[in-house]
Amino acid sequence: MNGPQIKGNPLKISVILLIVSYILGDFVLPKYHLMYFIQLIGVLGLIFSVGIFISGFSLFNSYGEDPLPTSSTNRIIKTGIFAYTRNPIYLAFVLFLLSMFLVFENVMYFLSAIGLAIWLHHWVIKAEEKYLQQYFNEEYDRYMNSVNRWLFF
């Protein structure tokens, strides 16, 4: 069975949004100065998002699974970070962009994070979930009922 039918690569789109946000936010749009404390939260968010990404990516590799969303899969990973969120790598992408906004006061990072989250939620995650429900049936339903899609919802 082939993987879910997803148009676009979330990693490539996240990197493109990061670059476009930097260019527009630093050279076109005005900056909004934030307090030092908020920038510190942003730095911690960057560290946390990289940790989430590495944890999720490492688990994919340790189980011999391909993290590309269009690839087929042989199992549902339910351990490690996947016990807290069904989509840790996507969560890391969005959190990274939000943290970049807090650190660099560039509103384009914020807008990109919102746009990326909407795209991931509606056009990537839902396609993956449909595929996984067809392939794993009740096992995936139990996983969906016990672990949130993102982190808090």
C-alpha positions, 0 to 999 in steps of 0.5 A: 500500500502506498502512503497518504496522498500529500502534496508538498513536503512539510520540511521543505515548506517549513524551510522556505517559510523560514527564509521568506519570513526572514527576508520580508520581516527584516527588510520589508516589514517593521519590527515589533520590539518585545521584552527581553523576557519574551525573547528568552522564552523564544530561545527556550522554544527554539531549543525545545522545538529542535529537541522535539524534532530530533526525538521524533526523527530519531524514533522514526529511524530507530523503528526503520520507518521513513519520516516522509509523509508520503511514504508507506508505514508498517507500524504506529510509533507510540513510544517516546515523544509519540506518547504525547503528540501524534505529530511531533515533527510538525509540532516542532516546525510550527514551534520553531517558527513561533519561537523565531518570532519571539526571538527576532521580533519578525512578524512574518515568522508568526504569520508563517507559523499560523499558515504552516499549522493550518496547512499541516492540520488540514492537508497533511495530518488529516490525509495521514490519519485517513491513511493510517485509519484504513491501514491500522483500523482499531489500533490507530483509533485507540491511539487517536483516542489516547494521544492528542493530534498536536500537544494540547488538542 
